[in-house]
Amino acid sequence: MNMNILAKIKRGLSTQKHLYFLFGVLFIIPNCVLFVTDPMPVTVGIASIIIPLAVWFGVLLLSRKPGIIVWILLPKVILDGGQLVLLYLFGESVIAVDMYLNLISSNASEASELLGNIFLVIICVFLFYTLPTLCLAFYSVKIKDSLPDVFRKKWGKISLLLLMAGVLSGCLSFLQGNTFSVKKDIYPANAIYNLYFAFDKANRNKNYHLTSANFTFHATKPVQVNNNREIYVLLVGETARAMEWSLYGYERETTPHMDKLSGLVYFKDVITQSNNTHKSVPIILSAASAEDYDILYQKKSIITAFKEAGFHTVAIVNQKLTGSLISTFYREADTYIDMSTFNTGSYLTSLHDDAILPYLQKEVDDAEGNLFIVLHTYGSHFNYYERYSKEFAFYTPDKAEGIRATCKTKLRNAYDNSILFTDYVLGEVVNILEKSGACSSMLYLSDHGEDIFDDARARYLHASPIPTYYQLHIPYIIWFSDNYQRDYPEKYQQALKHKAWPVSTNSVFHTMLDIAGIETKEADPSLSLTNEAFIVRDRMYLDDHDDPIPFWKVGLKKLDFEMMDKWNISYDK
């Protein structure tokens, strides 16, 4: 019986007509998966399948041997493979702008860690989709059979009718109050448009030095209390989520230093404006926000504002930020230390974050006058097991064999150890500032959170086109030295007052300037957590095309809202 089935399959694949239909179906497999996984109106969903099916049926008729067309469309076949891998990782959505940009902003260490753990998935997609498609295309080219002219004319007309039906379905969505756009709703047109958008954005990043060349903050520091030296540290963390900090109520003791730290204010309800480092961190470092993101390319960073106000500025970075605007910002500093260029013994490994501490100590000891330092850590970025010294392997087993739900316990142990290590680094930064005797403060927050197989969706990592609660809720703390509390008591009290208020990452620029007493027309007191003028506003999220939308309308699911309610995250209900 099995032989009969194989014989029928072989006979079925022996004609170009059957191969024609098979290629048409293979070309819309990503569309069918997206129809099931992505939240979209039914009319849009139908259009997203019928329109590309009609197009591919029409395009495949351009040759008597459709396999020739498949080989011409090899980039599309490769794109389909990438799309299917993405759907495995995130469970939904087309290849996003941010994912293209991540390809040029990730370093070799990050790439090897991720690819090494999804290699099996990539191989499976290649073996069960890409390779069979190309083998069938080769077979179509090789066999003598060809599509008859009558067949091509008939299916050319059918393809046109299918296209009209798909367009009609898309138009019906407008009658239902929905939107419909080929460049946003139809794969692969949306993936190709996103690639164009990514290239355009990368070009804008590249030209930042030209578009911002004439900008100045006109920043000043009118008051120097008691003529005391002032040191301010902005510490940008990576991939930390607030729910994993014992400071925020996590059952494991992951932040023993912060739990006991005097002068610490932690903000409980903080949402990031992006789940991508290359978008979130520029918002942290500048006056830009999801609501006004384009000013990013016209105005300089907070480092320049401090420099204009008379501070010696330092950036110490433990991440390779190739091709991103972030590294351009850091180069505005008087001293820029890029630790990603240091020799670690392997191109695929990175230094632990405590390697920052000696350089921080040296800058505090050597620099005279007021000092502003930005520290950018590797934090809890995957692979978590690589992010901490082995003496911090408190929760074990912590070495996972790969990215899959069965490894969740080991992954969570390693992640919690990375938070424990972050807490240690933060504690050491505070110790350095305390010993300096300066009037000082440290602001720490993470750029975004992370999924770690937390619920039935089995989501993992971050930077997905549609985020989750786990990627949005981040830790945000400010430590004030005793000298600072004495010299600027009102700012410390305002921070305490606002600790439970809804906050977003676009507050950092304004809060940091306010803490330091720097005045500039670019500072907005209503966004400063240490200012009595601070007000609560709708918190916006920067979508894939850099448009602001309320964070609770980004496509969050019921499970996300349940977690937000559990952690008392404010949103419009």
C-alpha positions as CSV (number, residue, x, y, z in Angstrom):
1,M,0.0,0.0,0.0
2,N,2.8,2.4,0.8
3,M,4.3,1.7,-2.6
4,N,1.0,2.6,-4.2
5,I,1.0,5.9,-2.4
6,L,4.5,6.7,-3.4
7,A,3.7,5.8,-7.0
8,K,0.7,8.1,-7.0
9,I,2.8,10.9,-5.5
10,K,5.5,10.4,-8.2
11,R,2.9,10.4,-11.0
12,G,1.3,13.5,-9.4
13,L,4.7,15.3,-9.5
14,S,5.5,14.2,-13.0
15,T,3.5,17.0,-14.7
16,Q,4.1,20.7,-14.7
17,K,0.4,21.3,-14.0
18,H,0.6,19.6,-10.6
19,L,3.9,21.3,-9.8
20,Y,2.4,24.7,-10.8
21,F,-0.3,24.2,-8.1
22,L,2.1,22.9,-5.6
23,F,4.4,25.9,-6.0
24,G,1.5,28.2,-5.6
25,V,0.6,26.5,-2.3
26,L,4.2,26.4,-1.0
27,F,4.5,30.2,-1.7
28,I,1.6,31.1,0.6
29,I,2.5,28.8,3.5
30,P,3.8,31.8,5.5
31,N,0.6,33.7,4.7
32,C,-1.5,30.8,6.0
33,V,0.5,30.7,9.2
34,L,0.2,34.4,9.7
35,F,-3.6,34.2,9.1
36,V,-3.8,31.8,12.1
37,T,-1.3,33.5,14.4
38,D,-1.9,37.2,13.8
39,P,-4.8,39.2,15.2
40,M,-6.5,40.6,12.1
41,P,-10.1,41.1,10.8
42,V,-11.4,38.2,8.8
43,T,-11.8,40.2,5.7
44,V,-8.1,41.4,5.9
45,G,-7.0,37.8,6.7
46,I,-8.8,36.4,3.6
47,A,-7.3,39.2,1.4
48,S,-3.8,38.4,2.9
49,I,-4.1,34.8,1.5
50,I,-6.1,35.3,-1.8
51,I,-4.1,38.3,-3.1
52,P,-0.7,36.7,-2.9
53,L,-2.1,33.3,-4.1
54,A,-3.5,35.1,-7.2
55,V,-0.2,36.9,-7.8
56,W,1.9,33.8,-7.5
57,F,-0.4,31.8,-9.7
58,G,-0.1,34.6,-12.3
59,V,3.7,34.9,-12.0
60,L,4.3,31.2,-12.2
61,L,2.6,31.2,-15.6
62,L,5.3,33.4,-17.1
63,S,7.2,30.3,-18.0
64,R,6.1,27.0,-19.4
65,K,8.2,25.4,-16.6
66,P,7.2,27.1,-13.3
67,G,10.3,25.8,-11.7
68,I,12.3,28.4,-13.6
69,I,10.2,31.1,-12.0
70,V,10.8,29.6,-8.5
71,W,14.6,29.7,-9.1
72,I,14.2,33.4,-10.2
73,L,12.3,34.0,-7.0
74,L,15.0,32.4,-4.8
75,P,15.3,35.5,-2.6
76,K,11.5,35.0,-1.8
77,V,12.1,31.4,-0.9
78,I,14.9,32.4,1.4
79,L,12.7,35.1,2.9
80,D,10.0,32.6,3.5
81,G,12.4,30.4,5.5
82,G,13.4,33.4,7.7
83,Q,9.7,34.2,8.2
84,L,8.9,30.6,9.3
85,V,11.9,30.7,11.8
86,L,10.6,34.0,13.2
87,L,7.1,32.5,13.6
88,Y,8.6,29.7,15.6
89,L,10.5,32.2,17.8
90,F,7.7,34.7,18.5
91,G,4.5,32.9,17.4
92,E,3.2,35.8,15.3
93,S,3.9,38.7,13.0
94,V,5.9,39.4,9.9
95,I,9.6,40.1,9.8
96,A,9.8,43.6,11.4
97,V,11.9,46.7,10.7
98,D,13.5,46.2,14.1
99,M,14.6,42.7,13.2
100,Y,16.4,43.9,10.1
101,L,18.1,46.6,12.1
102,N,19.1,44.1,14.8
103,L,21.0,42.1,12.2
104,I,23.4,45.1,11.8
105,S,23.5,46.1,15.4
106,S,24.1,42.7,17.1
107,N,27.7,41.7,17.7
108,A,29.2,38.3,16.9
109,S,28.8,37.1,20.5
110,E,25.1,37.9,20.6
111,A,24.5,36.4,17.1
112,S,26.4,33.2,17.9
113,E,24.6,32.7,21.2
114,L,21.2,33.0,19.5
115,L,21.9,31.1,16.3
116,G,23.6,28.3,18.3
117,N,20.4,27.8,20.2
118,I,17.9,28.0,17.2
119,F,20.2,26.1,14.8
120,L,18.0,23.0,14.9
121,V,14.9,25.1,14.0
122,I,16.8,26.7,11.1
123,I,17.8,23.2,9.9
124,C,14.3,21.9,10.1
125,V,12.9,24.8,8.1
126,F,15.6,24.3,5.5
127,L,15.0,20.6,5.3
128,F,11.2,20.6,5.3
129,Y,10.5,23.8,3.3
130,T,13.4,25.5,1.6
131,L,15.2,22.4,0.3
132,P,12.1,20.5,-1.0
133,T,10.8,23.7,-2.8
134,L,14.2,24.1,-4.6
135,C,14.4,20.4,-5.4
136,L,11.0,20.5,-6.9
137,A,11.9,23.6,-8.9
138,F,15.0,21.8,-10.2
139,Y,12.9,18.8,-11.1
140,S,10.4,21.1,-12.9
141,V,13.2,22.6,-15.0
142,K,14.7,19.2,-15.8
143,I,11.6,17.3,-17.0
144,K,10.4,17.6,-20.6
145,D,6.8,18.3,-19.8
146,S,5.6,22.0,-20.0
147,L,2.5,24.0,-19.3
148,P,0.1,24.0,-22.3
149,D,-0.9,27.5,-23.6
150,V,-4.6,26.7,-23.0
151,F,-3.8,25.9,-19.4
152,R,-1.8,29.1,-19.0
153,K,-4.6,31.3,-20.5
154,K,-7.2,29.7,-18.4
155,W,-5.3,30.1,-15.1
156,G,-4.2,33.6,-16.1
157,K,-7.9,34.5,-16.1
158,I,-8.6,32.6,-12.9
159,S,-5.6,34.4,-11.2
160,L,-7.1,37.8,-12.2
161,L,-10.5,36.8,-10.8
162,L,-8.8,35.7,-7.6
163,L,-6.9,39.0,-7.4
164,M,-10.2,40.9,-7.8
165,A,-11.8,38.8,-5.1
166,G,-8.9,39.5,-2.7
167,V,-9.0,43.2,-3.3
168,L,-12.7,43.2,-2.7
169,S,-12.2,41.4,0.6
170,G,-9.6,44.0,1.6
171,C,-12.0,46.8,0.6
172,L,-14.8,45.3,2.7
173,S,-12.6,45.8,5.8
174,F,-13.0,49.5,5.4
175,L,-16.8,49.1,5.7
176,Q,-16.2,47.3,9.0
177,G,-14.2,50.3,10.3
178,N,-10.8,48.5,9.9
179,T,-7.8,49.5,7.8
180,F,-6.2,47.6,5.0
181,S,-2.8,48.2,3.3
182,V,-0.8,46.0,1.0
183,K,2.5,47.2,2.5
184,K,1.4,46.4,6.0
185,D,-1.0,43.5,5.7
186,I,0.1,41.4,2.7
187,Y,3.2,39.1,3.0
188,P,5.8,39.4,1.5
189,A,5.0,43.0,0.5
190,N,5.0,44.0,4.2
191,A,8.4,42.2,4.8
192,I,9.9,44.0,1.8
193,Y,8.5,47.3,2.8
194,N,9.9,46.8,6.3
195,L,13.3,46.1,4.7
196,Y,13.1,49.4,2.8
197,F,12.1,51.2,6.1
198,A,15.0,49.7,7.9
199,F,17.5,50.9,5.2
200,D,16.0,54.4,5.3
201,K,16.3,54.4,9.1
202,A,19.9,53.1,9.0
203,N,20.7,55.9,6.6
204,R,19.2,58.5,8.9
205,N,21.3,57.1,11.8
206,K,24.4,57.4,9.6
207,N,23.7,61.0,8.8
208,Y,22.9,62.0,12.4
209,H,26.2,63.9,12.7
210,L,25.1,66.1,9.8
211,T,21.4,66.7,10.8
212,S,22.4,67.5,14.4
213,A,25.6,69.4,13.7
214,N,24.3,72.9,14.5
215,F,22.2,71.9,17.6
216,T,23.0,73.2,21.0
217,F,21.2,72.8,24.4
218,H,22.4,76.2,25.7
219,A,22.6,74.2,29.0
220,T,23.8,75.8,32.2
221,K,24.1,74.8,35.9
222,P,23.2,77.9,37.8
223,V,23.6,76.5,41.3
224,Q,26.5,74.6,42.8
225,V,25.5,73.9,46.4
226,N,28.3,74.4,49.0
227,N,30.8,74.3,46.1
228,N,30.8,70.5,46.6
229,R,31.9,68.3,43.7
230,E,28.9,66.6,42.0
231,I,29.0,63.2,40.3
232,Y,26.0,61.7,38.4
233,V,25.8,58.2,36.9
234,L,23.3,57.0,34.4
235,L,23.4,53.2,34.3
236,V,21.7,51.6,31.3
237,G,20.8,48.0,32.0
238,E,19.9,45.3,29.5
239,T,16.9,42.9,29.4
240,A,16.0,43.1,33.1
241,R,12.4,42.7,34.1
242,A,11.1,44.2,37.3
243,M,9.2,41.0,38.3
244,E,12.5,39.2,38.8
245,W,13.8,41.7,41.4
246,S,13.3,40.9,45.0
247,L,13.2,44.7,45.5
248,Y,9.9,44.6,43.6
249,G,8.5,41.6,45.4
250,Y,10.0,38.6,43.7
251,E,10.2,35.5,45.9
252,R,13.8,34.8,45.3
253,E,16.5,37.1,46.8
254,T,17.9,38.5,43.6
255,T,18.7,42.1,44.7
256,P,20.2,41.8,48.3
257,H,22.2,45.0,47.9
258,M,19.4,47.2,46.5
259,D,17.0,45.8,49.1
260,K,19.1,47.3,51.9
261,L,20.4,50.4,50.2
262,S,19.7,53.7,52.0
263,G,18.7,56.6,49.8
264,L,17.2,54.3,47.1
265,V,13.9,55.1,45.4
266,Y,12.4,52.4,43.2
267,F,9.6,53.2,40.8
268,K,7.0,50.4,40.7
269,D,5.0,51.1,37.5
270,V,7.4,51.6,34.7
271,I,6.9,50.7,31.1
272,T,9.5,50.9,28.3
273,Q,8.7,52.7,25.1
274,S,10.3,50.0,23.0
275,N,11.4,46.4,23.4
276,N,14.4,47.0,21.1
277,T,17.7,48.3,22.4
278,H,18.4,50.3,19.3
279,K,15.1,52.3,19.9
280,S,14.7,52.2,23.6
281,V,18.2,53.4,24.6
282,P,18.2,56.5,22.3
283,I,15.0,57.5,23.9
284,I,16.7,57.1,27.3
285,L,19.7,59.2,26.2
286,S,17.8,62.0,24.5
287,A,14.8,64.3,24.6
288,A,13.1,62.1,22.0
289,S,10.1,59.9,23.0
290,A,7.7,57.6,21.3
291,E,5.4,60.6,20.9
292,D,8.2,62.7,19.2
293,Y,10.7,60.2,17.9
294,D,11.9,62.1,14.9
295,I,13.6,64.8,16.9
296,L,16.2,62.1,17.7
297,Y,18.0,63.0,14.4
298,Q,18.0,66.8,15.0
299,K,19.1,67.0,18.6
300,K,22.1,65.7,20.5
301,S,22.2,63.5,23.5
302,I,22.1,64.0,27.3
303,I,25.9,63.7,27.3
304,T,26.3,66.9,25.3
305,A,23.8,68.7,27.6
306,F,26.0,67.8,30.6
307,K,29.1,68.8,28.7
308,E,27.7,72.2,27.9
309,A,26.8,72.6,31.6
310,G,30.5,72.2,32.6
311,F,30.6,68.5,33.5
312,H,33.4,66.2,32.4
313,T,31.5,63.4,30.6
314,V,32.4,59.7,30.3
315,A,30.8,56.8,28.6
316,I,31.9,53.3,29.5
317,V,30.2,50.6,27.4
318,N,30.2,46.9,27.7
319,Q,28.2,46.2,24.6
320,K,29.1,46.3,20.9
321,L,26.6,48.7,19.4
322,T,27.7,48.5,15.7
323,G,25.6,50.5,13.3
324,S,23.3,52.0,16.0
325,L,22.8,55.6,17.0
326,I,23.6,54.7,20.5
327,S,27.4,54.4,19.9
328,T,27.2,57.8,18.1
329,F,25.7,59.3,21.2
330,Y,28.4,57.8,23.4
331,R,31.1,59.3,21.2
332,E,29.9,62.8,22.3
333,A,31.5,62.1,25.6
334,D,34.9,63.6,26.6
335,T,36.1,60.0,27.4
336,Y,34.6,57.0,25.6
337,I,35.7,53.5,26.7
338,D,34.3,50.8,24.4
339,M,35.0,47.6,26.3
340,S,33.6,45.5,23.5
341,T,36.9,46.0,21.7
342,F,38.9,44.5,24.5
343,N,40.5,41.2,24.0
344,T,38.6,38.5,25.9
345,G,40.4,35.5,24.3
346,S,37.6,34.8,21.9
347,Y,35.7,36.9,19.4
348,L,32.5,35.2,20.6
349,T,32.6,36.0,24.3
350,S,32.2,39.3,26.2
351,L,33.4,40.7,29.5
352,H,31.3,40.5,32.6
353,D,29.8,43.8,33.7
354,D,32.0,44.1,36.8
355,A,34.9,44.8,34.4
356,I,33.4,48.3,34.2
357,L,34.2,49.0,37.8
358,P,38.0,49.7,37.7
359,Y,37.4,52.2,34.8
360,L,34.7,53.9,36.7
361,Q,36.9,54.1,39.8
362,K,39.7,55.6,37.7
363,E,37.5,58.3,36.2
364,V,36.1,59.2,39.6
365,D,39.7,59.5,41.0
366,D,41.3,61.3,38.1
367,A,38.7,63.7,36.9
368,E,38.4,67.1,38.6
369,G,35.2,69.0,39.1
370,N,31.7,67.8,38.2
371,L,31.4,64.5,36.5
372,F,28.7,62.8,34.4
373,I,29.1,59.1,33.6
374,V,27.0,56.8,31.5
375,L,27.5,53.1,32.0
376,H,26.0,50.7,29.5
377,T,26.0,47.1,30.7
378,Y,25.4,43.7,29.2
379,G,22.9,43.0,32.0
380,S,20.7,39.9,31.5
381,H,21.0,39.6,27.7
382,F,20.8,36.1,26.4
383,N,22.8,33.8,26.9
384,Y,22.2,34.4,30.6
385,Y,24.7,31.8,31.7
386,E,27.5,33.9,30.1
387,R,26.5,37.1,31.9
388,Y,27.8,36.5,35.4
389,S,30.9,35.2,37.3
390,K,30.6,31.6,38.4
391,E,30.6,32.6,42.1
392,F,27.2,34.1,41.4
393,A,25.7,30.8,40.2
394,F,23.5,30.7,43.2
395,Y,20.5,29.2,41.5
396,T,21.3,25.9,39.8
397,P,21.2,24.0,37.5
398,D,21.8,27.1,35.3
399,K,23.3,25.8,32.0
400,A,20.5,25.1,29.5
401,E,21.1,22.9,26.5
402,G,19.1,25.1,24.2
403,I,16.1,27.4,23.7
404,R,13.0,25.3,24.4
405,A,10.3,25.1,27.1
406,T,11.8,22.0,28.6
407,C,14.8,24.1,29.6
408,K,12.7,26.7,31.4
409,T,13.9,26.0,34.9
410,K,17.6,26.2,33.9
411,L,17.0,29.3,31.9
412,R,15.2,31.0,34.8
413,N,17.9,30.0,37.2
414,A,20.6,31.5,34.9
415,Y,18.4,34.6,34.4
416,D,18.0,35.1,38.1
417,N,21.7,34.7,38.6
418,S,22.3,37.5,36.1
419,I,20.0,39.7,38.0
420,L,21.9,38.9,41.2
421,F,25.1,39.9,39.4
422,T,23.5,43.1,38.2
423,D,22.6,43.9,41.8
424,Y,26.2,43.3,42.8
425,V,27.5,45.7,40.1
426,L,25.0,48.4,41.1
427,G,26.1,48.0,44.7
428,E,29.7,48.5,43.8
429,V,28.9,51.6,41.7
430,V,27.2,53.1,44.8
431,N,30.2,52.2,46.9
432,I,32.5,54.0,44.6
433,L,30.3,57.1,44.6
434,E,29.9,57.0,48.4
435,K,33.7,56.8,48.9
436,S,34.3,59.8,46.6
437,G,32.5,62.0,49.2
438,A,30.8,63.9,46.3
439,C,27.2,65.0,46.1
440,S,26.1,62.1,43.9
441,S,23.3,60.1,42.5
442,M,22.8,57.0,40.3
443,L,19.9,56.4,38.0
444,Y,19.5,52.8,36.7
445,L,16.9,51.3,34.4
446,S,16.7,48.5,31.9
447,D,16.0,49.1,28.2
448,H,13.4,46.4,28.1
449,G,12.4,43.0,29.5
450,E,12.3,39.5,28.2
451,D,10.0,36.5,27.6
452,I,11.3,33.2,29.2
453,F,8.6,30.6,28.4
454,D,6.4,32.3,31.0
455,D,3.0,31.1,30.0
456,A,1.1,28.9,27.5
457,R,2.3,30.9,24.6
458,A,5.9,29.7,25.1
459,R,7.3,33.0,24.0
460,Y,11.1,33.6,24.4
461,L,13.5,36.5,24.1
462,H,12.5,40.1,23.2
463,A,12.3,42.4,20.2
464,S,9.1,40.6,19.0
465,P,6.9,42.9,16.7
466,I,4.2,42.5,19.3
467,P,5.6,42.7,22.9
468,T,4.3,41.1,26.0
469,Y,3.9,42.2,29.6
470,Y,7.3,40.5,30.3
471,Q,9.0,42.7,27.8
472,L,7.4,45.9,28.9
473,H,7.6,46.1,32.7
474,I,11.1,47.2,33.7
475,P,13.0,48.1,36.9
476,Y,13.8,51.8,37.4
477,I,15.7,53.1,40.5
478,I,17.4,56.2,41.6
479,W,19.9,56.3,44.5
480,F,20.7,59.5,46.3
481,S,23.8,60.0,48.4
482,D,23.6,61.5,51.9
483,N,25.3,64.6,50.6
484,Y,22.7,64.9,47.8
485,Q,19.8,64.5,50.2
486,R,21.3,67.2,52.3
487,D,22.0,69.6,49.4
488,Y,18.9,68.9,47.3
489,P,16.3,67.6,49.8
490,E,13.3,68.7,47.7
491,K,14.4,66.6,44.7
492,Y,14.8,63.5,46.8
493,Q,11.3,64.1,48.4
494,Q,9.7,64.5,45.0
495,A,11.2,61.2,43.8
496,L,9.7,59.5,46.9
497,K,6.4,61.1,46.1
498,H,6.3,59.7,42.6
499,K,7.6,56.2,43.2
500,A,4.2,54.6,42.6
501,W,3.1,56.8,39.7
502,P,2.9,55.5,36.1
503,V,6.3,56.2,34.5
504,S,7.9,55.6,31.1
505,T,11.4,55.5,29.8
506,N,11.1,59.0,28.2
507,S,11.3,60.4,31.7
508,V,15.1,59.6,32.1
509,F,16.5,62.5,30.1
510,H,14.5,65.1,31.9
511,T,14.9,63.5,35.3
512,M,18.7,63.2,35.0
513,L,19.0,66.8,34.1
514,D,16.8,67.9,36.9
515,I,18.7,65.8,39.4
516,A,21.9,67.6,38.3
517,G,20.3,71.0,38.4
518,I,20.9,71.6,34.7
519,E,18.7,74.1,32.9
520,T,18.0,74.0,29.2
521,K,15.0,74.8,27.1
522,E,14.9,71.1,26.0
523,A,14.2,69.9,29.6
524,D,10.5,69.3,30.4
525,P,9.9,69.5,34.2
526,S,6.6,67.7,33.7
527,L,8.6,64.6,32.7
528,S,11.0,64.7,35.6
529,L,10.4,62.4,38.5
530,T,12.3,64.7,40.9
531,N,10.2,67.7,40.0
532,E,7.0,68.8,41.6
533,A,5.7,69.6,38.0
534,F,5.8,65.9,37.1
535,I,2.4,64.8,35.6
536,V,1.0,61.4,34.6
537,R,0.2,61.0,30.9
538,D,-0.8,58.2,28.6
539,R,2.2,56.0,28.1
540,M,3.0,55.4,24.5
541,Y,4.9,52.6,22.8
542,L,6.9,53.0,19.6
543,D,5.6,50.6,17.0
544,D,7.6,49.0,14.2
545,H,7.2,52.0,11.9
546,D,8.1,54.4,14.7
547,D,4.5,55.5,15.3
548,P,3.3,56.1,18.9
549,I,0.4,54.0,20.2
550,P,-0.8,53.5,23.8
551,F,1.2,50.5,25.1
552,W,-2.0,48.6,26.1
553,K,-3.1,48.7,22.4
554,V,0.0,47.1,20.9
555,G,-1.7,43.7,20.6
556,L,-1.3,42.4,24.2
557,K,-3.2,39.3,25.0
558,K,-5.4,38.4,28.0
559,L,-2.5,36.7,29.7
560,D,-0.6,40.0,29.5
561,F,-3.4,42.0,31.1
562,E,-3.7,39.4,33.9
563,M,0.0,40.0,34.7
564,M,-0.4,43.8,34.5
565,D,-3.2,43.6,37.0
566,K,-1.1,41.3,39.2
567,W,1.7,43.8,39.3
568,N,-0.5,46.9,39.5
569,I,0.5,48.3,36.1
570,S,-1.8,51.2,35.1
571,Y,-3.5,51.2,31.7
572,D,-6.8,52.3,30.2
573,K,-9.3,49.6,30.9
